[in-house]
Amino acid sequence: MTNPIEQAHQVLVERLGRIVPENGYQTDAGTRIKEGWLSELMNHEDLGYPFIAIQPDQYPAPEGDAGSLMARIGRRVVGVVDPSHPGGYRAALDALYMDIARALTVPAALPKPWGRLGPYKVTFGAAQLFPPDGGLEVGTVLFPVQLHIIINGE
């Protein structure tokens, strides 16, 4: 059986991977997509900026019955910028915010907007921008994302 959660997650990674200047974006963050918590990722020596981290988030209770469940799979898409960016961390965060928003947003009326294997709908929470501080020496932008999928029973 194919795992629809993993399929939707992979499509999310692929969409974020489009974030490169050759596709009309301002940054090349799509070349540096990581999975995990920032506290762990920041310990990697070969870290380049900007990068995107994908983290698990809330999975609200599914709706439906055992034959077919509608589930919302939570992901946190976190854009990370170098605080010493020549234009300043805020300008770097704004550029990365625009890139992530463009990559993830599609016209609302499209069925299966992310393709056959993707979620049937994607919703967003309010994005939050965080400046560098003593706890985390980088600027971040957080996008809470819900990937709406269908889990079919046996």
C-alpha positions in Angstrom: 0.0 0.0 0.0 1.3 3.4 -0.9 1.6 5.9 2.0 -0.4 9.1 1.2 1.3 11.0 4.0 4.8 10.3 2.5 3.5 11.1 -1.0 2.2 14.5 0.1 5.4 15.2 2.1 7.5 14.4 -1.0 5.4 16.7 -3.1 6.0 19.5 -0.5 9.7 18.9 -0.8 9.6 19.0 -4.6 7.6 22.3 -4.6 10.1 23.9 -2.2 12.9 22.6 -4.4 11.7 24.9 -7.2 13.0 27.9 -5.2 15.9 28.9 -7.4 16.6 32.2 -9.3 16.3 30.3 -12.6 12.6 29.8 -11.8 12.1 33.5 -11.0 12.7 33.3 -7.3 14.9 35.7 -5.3 16.8 33.1 -3.4 18.3 29.6 -4.0 16.9 28.1 -0.8 15.4 25.3 -2.8 18.9 23.8 -3.2 19.2 23.5 0.6 16.2 21.7 2.0 16.7 19.9 5.3 14.5 17.9 7.6 14.7 18.2 11.4 14.7 20.6 14.3 16.8 23.8 13.9 18.7 23.1 17.2 20.1 20.0 15.5 20.5 21.4 12.0 22.5 24.4 13.3 25.2 22.0 14.5 26.1 20.9 11.0 29.4 22.4 9.8 28.5 22.5 6.1 25.4 24.6 6.5 24.7 27.2 3.8 22.2 30.0 3.7 19.4 30.5 3.1 18.0 27.1 3.7 14.6 25.6 4.4 13.8 23.1 7.2 10.7 21.0 7.2 9.5 19.8 10.6 6.4 17.8 11.7 3.5 19.8 13.2 0.0 19.0 14.4 -2.1 16.3 12.9 -5.7 17.3 13.8 -8.1 14.4 14.2 -9.1 12.9 10.9 -12.7 13.0 9.7 -14.7 10.3 8.0 -14.9 6.6 8.7 -12.7 3.5 8.3 -13.4 3.3 4.6 -12.1 6.8 3.8 -10.5 9.3 6.2 -9.9 13.0 5.4 -6.7 13.9 7.3 -4.7 17.1 7.7 -1.0 16.5 8.0 0.9 19.3 9.7 4.2 20.5 8.6 6.3 23.5 9.7 8.2 25.0 6.8 11.0 27.1 8.3 13.1 29.5 6.2 16.5 30.3 7.7 18.7 33.2 6.8 22.2 34.3 7.8 22.1 37.3 10.2 25.1 38.8 8.5 23.4 39.0 5.1 24.7 42.1 3.2 21.2 43.6 3.1 20.4 42.8 6.7 18.5 39.8 8.1 15.1 41.4 7.7 15.5 41.9 3.9 16.8 38.3 3.6 13.7 37.1 5.6 11.4 39.1 3.4 12.9 37.7 0.2 12.6 34.1 1.6 9.1 34.7 2.8 8.0 35.8 -0.7 9.8 32.7 -2.2 8.2 30.2 0.1 4.7 31.8 -0.2 5.0 31.8 -4.0 6.2 28.1 -4.1 3.4 26.9 -1.9 0.4 28.9 -3.0 -1.8 27.8 -5.9 -5.2 28.9 -7.3 -7.9 27.8 -4.9 -10.2 26.4 -7.5 -7.7 23.8 -8.8 -8.5 20.2 -7.9 -5.3 18.4 -6.7 -3.3 21.6 -7.2 0.0 19.9 -6.4 -0.5 17.0 -8.8 -1.9 13.5 -8.7 0.2 12.3 -5.8 0.0 15.5 -3.8 -2.6 16.6 -1.2 -6.0 17.6 -2.5 -5.9 20.8 -0.6 -3.3 22.9 1.3 -4.0 25.4 4.0 -1.7 27.8 5.9 -1.5 29.3 9.3 -0.2 32.8 9.8 3.5 33.0 9.0 5.8 34.4 11.7 9.2 36.1 11.4 11.8 35.8 14.1 15.0 37.9 14.3 18.3 36.4 15.4 18.7 36.4 19.2 20.8 34.8 21.8 19.1 31.4 21.6 19.3 31.1 17.8 21.8 33.2 15.9 19.8 33.2 12.6 16.7 34.9 11.3 13.8 32.6 10.6 10.3 32.7 9.0 7.8 30.0 10.0 5.0 28.8 7.8 2.5 26.3 9.5 1.1 24.2 6.6 -1.7 21.6 6.6 -1.6 19.0 3.8 -5.1 17.6 3.3 -5.0 14.0 2.2 -7.4 11.1 1.9 -6.5 7.8 3.6 -8.5 5.0 2.0 -9.3 1.8 4.1 -8.8 -1.7 3.0 
